[in-house]
Structure formats: structure tokens, C-alpha cells
Amino acid sequence: MKTTHSGTIETVRDKIVAAIKGTGDIVQATVDAVTQILATTIKDTGEVGTSVTDVIANVASGAIRGAVQVGADLGHAAKGVMLGVLHGSKEAGTAVLDTISHTAHVAIRDTAEVGGDVEAAATGLVSGAIEGAKELGVSAEEAAAAAADGALKAAGKVGSTTVETVRKAVIKPINGVKVVLKEPEMAGLGTD
């Protein structure tokens, strides 16, 4: 069965809406729905590489849109999206940090598009990346930096106000982890 990209986004959105309404637990409902949809979709496509990133983008996009539709806390929803993507994609062999950055990028882009709380979403994405990193054997600091980086890159495409909002959200310690930002304008100029 072939599903169009927008069809996937709508399917995910509807499942997220139903899951959040059904349980009231935004984080767990989102984690469960995203994990299940992603695992099934990746298995059905039988492809790896670029198609997996497309699948992740569609699932993350649908989940954010579903959360906004029901007025859910986007911090909780974004955390659930990140955890769900990490759970659902780990068997696909995708690079964890790239997956985290890509997921954060899509989630922030879509949050901005639908007028959602970008600051809450950015905080939730970093929080989810930190929690997911522990399960996948990646350092919490690296996961947090990857999520912040993806979020800031997406914010940069939206505008300077969004960049400042995301930066403010991710520079605070989250889950006890200090996020070290990769400053694009400073890249390559400092010493490591």
C-alpha cells in the first residue's frame, strides 16, 4: 500500500489526536503512536537511508499537527515525538544524532508553521533527546546538542524572533544537562 506524504501526515495527525484524547497522557500517547507508526512504515517500505528520513519527517510533522489540533502541551508532545522517533527508528540503523537533529528540525518547522509554542517544543525536543540517548547509548550532552542544533537550524529559516525564542529555550539546563550549542557563525573559528 503506497501512502502519499500528506496522507502519512494526516494519518499520524489523526492517530495522535485519538491517542491524546484517549489517554490524556500527552507524552506517552505520542511516544506510543509515533513508535508504532514509524516502525510499521519503515518495515512496510523495506528501504533505508533517505526514505527513513522522509518517513521520520512525515511522522514528526503529523504528530506536531495533531498535538496542536487538540491544544496539547507542545513541550510534552515534542518530547513524545522525539522519544517515539528514537524508539521507532532504532532498528532501521539510522545514525542517532542525525535522527535527533532531523526530528528537531521538522518539529520546530511545523510548530512555527501552525503557530504553536516554539519555546515549549524546543525544550521538549531536547528533553526527549536526552532521555532517549540514555536508552541508545549516546551521551546526553551530544543528544541535547543535536536536538538544539536541529531546532535552531529550523528556527533560522523561520526568522530571527524564532531563533531567539529557541535559543532561550535550549540554553537553560534541561533534565540537568547543559546544552552546548554549535554556533554556526563561530564554527571553525574556536579551538576544541
C-alpha positions in Angstrom: 0.0 0.0 0.0 1.5 3.3 -1.1 0.7 6.3 1.1 1.4 9.9 -0.1 3.5 12.1 2.1 0.5 14.2 3.0 -1.5 11.1 3.6 1.0 9.9 6.1 1.0 13.2 7.9 -2.8 13.2 8.1 -2.9 9.6 9.3 -0.3 10.4 12.0 -2.2 13.5 13.0 -5.4 11.6 13.4 -3.8 8.9 15.5 -2.1 11.4 17.7 -5.4 13.2 18.2 -7.2 10.0 19.1 -4.3 8.8 21.4 -4.1 12.1 23.3 -7.9 12.3 23.7 -8.0 8.6 24.7 -5.3 8.6 27.4 -4.8 12.2 28.4 -1.1 11.4 28.8 0.4 13.5 26.0 4.0 12.2 26.3 3.1 8.5 26.5 0.3 8.7 23.9 2.7 10.5 21.5 5.6 8.1 22.1 3.4 5.0 21.6 1.7 6.4 18.4 4.9 7.6 16.8 6.9 4.5 17.7 4.2 2.2 16.3 3.6 4.2 13.1 7.3 4.7 12.4 8.2 1.0 13.0 5.3 -0.1 10.7 6.1 2.4 8.0 9.8 1.6 7.9 9.1 -2.1 7.8 6.5 -1.6 5.0 8.8 0.4 2.9 11.6 -2.0 3.4 14.0 0.8 2.4 16.7 2.5 4.4 18.6 5.8 4.0 16.8 8.8 2.6 13.3 7.2 2.7 13.7 6.7 6.5 14.4 10.4 7.0 11.3 11.2 4.8 9.2 8.8 7.0 10.5 10.4 10.2 9.7 13.9 8.8 6.2 12.9 7.9 5.5 11.2 11.3 7.0 14.1 13.3 5.0 16.6 11.2 1.8 14.7 11.7 2.4 14.4 15.4 3.0 18.1 16.0 -0.1 19.0 13.9 -2.2 16.5 15.9 -1.0 17.9 19.2 -1.7 21.5 18.1 -5.2 20.4 16.9 -6.2 19.2 20.3 -4.5 22.0 22.1 -2.0 19.7 23.8 1.1 21.0 25.6 3.7 21.1 22.8 6.6 20.6 25.3 5.1 17.2 26.2 4.1 16.4 22.6 7.6 17.3 21.2 9.3 15.2 23.9 6.9 12.3 22.9 7.8 12.8 19.2 11.5 12.7 19.9 11.2 9.5 22.1 8.9 7.9 19.6 11.2 8.6 16.7 14.2 7.2 18.6 12.3 4.1 19.6 10.7 3.5 16.2 13.8 4.1 14.1 16.5 2.3 16.1 16.1 -0.9 14.2 16.5 1.0 10.9 20.1 1.6 11.7 19.9 5.4 11.2 22.6 7.5 12.8 21.1 8.5 16.2 22.4 12.1 16.3 21.4 12.8 12.7 17.9 11.4 13.5 17.7 13.6 16.6 18.7 16.7 14.7 16.4 16.0 11.8 13.4 15.3 14.1 14.0 18.6 16.0 14.3 20.5 12.7 11.0 19.1 11.4 9.2 19.6 14.7 10.2 23.2 15.1 9.5 24.0 11.4 6.0 22.6 11.8 5.4 24.1 15.2 6.2 27.5 13.7 4.0 26.8 10.6 0.9 26.1 12.7 1.6 28.9 15.2 2.4 26.6 18.1 4.6 27.3 21.1 8.1 27.1 19.7 9.8 27.5 23.0 7.9 24.7 24.7 8.5 22.5 21.6 12.3 23.2 21.6 12.5 22.3 25.4 10.5 19.1 24.9 12.6 18.0 21.9 15.9 18.4 23.9 14.3 16.7 26.9 13.2 13.8 24.7 16.6 13.6 23.1 18.3 13.4 26.5 16.0 10.7 27.8 16.2 8.7 24.5 20.0 9.0 24.4 20.4 7.0 27.6 18.5 4.1 26.1 20.5 4.2 22.9 24.0 4.5 24.4 24.6 8.1 23.2 25.9 10.8 25.5 23.1 13.0 26.8 25.2 16.1 26.0 25.6 15.1 22.4 21.9 14.2 22.0 20.9 17.6 23.6 23.3 19.5 21.3 22.0 17.6 18.2 18.4 18.5 19.1 19.2 22.1 19.8 21.2 22.3 16.5 18.2 20.9 14.5 15.8 23.2 16.3 18.0 26.3 15.7 18.5 25.5 12.0 14.7 25.3 11.5 14.2 28.5 13.5 16.8 30.2 11.3 14.6 29.5 8.3 11.6 31.0 10.1 13.1 34.2 11.3 15.2 36.0 13.9 12.5 36.1 16.6 12.0 32.3 16.4 15.8 31.9 16.6 15.9 33.9 19.8 12.9 32.0 21.2 14.5 28.6 20.5 18.0 29.8 21.7 16.4 31.0 25.0 14.7 27.6 25.4 17.7 25.4 24.8 20.4 27.3 26.7 18.8 26.6 30.0 19.9 23.2 31.6 17.3 20.6 30.6 16.9 17.4 32.7 20.2 18.5 34.4 22.1 18.6 31.1 23.7 21.9 29.9 23.2 22.2 26.2 26.3 23.2 24.3 25.2 25.0 21.1 27.1 24.6 17.9 27.1 28.2 16.8 27.1 28.3 13.0 28.7 31.7 12.7 31.5 30.6 15.0 32.1 27.2 13.5 35.7 26.5 12.8 37.0 29.7 14.5 37.5 28.5 18.0 39.7 25.8 19.4 38.3 22.5 20.6 
